[in-house]
């Protein structure tokens, strides 16, 4: 007997509301793939992310689950405005947790992309440069992404990193 064939679950047949009170990482993520009425999409996303902030899992797993939710419950521009309005209505500490969760995985992605671009342009980054880039804030990453377009040499990159992250230069 092959249990894999017997264990098919049609997520789009399940109603997300049956899982909104479950403090479970799988439920948090998979709500985004369940039956969701068009008018509830922003509520489902906010509920999923809110539940995710309450989970007792490490931050890397939370970022992964947040990225899954964002990928499979991509909001239109109008829905994004509604999502931000709903987010603004939350208690400030809960709002901050959700914003931190959704921006942290984006910053990680920006950091990886920028590192690949720098490797392509200047050759493999040194361990020191990798550590320096890993320590940059989101704003500093954005600045480096702009500034490196004007760099003519590896030395300019090293100088920039040395000025921004002097303790590790």
Secondary structure by P-SEA (a helix, b strand, c coil): ccccccccccccccccccccccccaaaaaacccccccccaaaaaaaaaaaaaaaccccaaaaaaaaaaaaaaacccaaaaaaaaaaaaaccaaaaaaaaaaaaaaaaaaaaaaaaaaaaaacccccaaaaaaaaaccaaaaaaaaaaaaacccaaaaaaaaaaaccccc
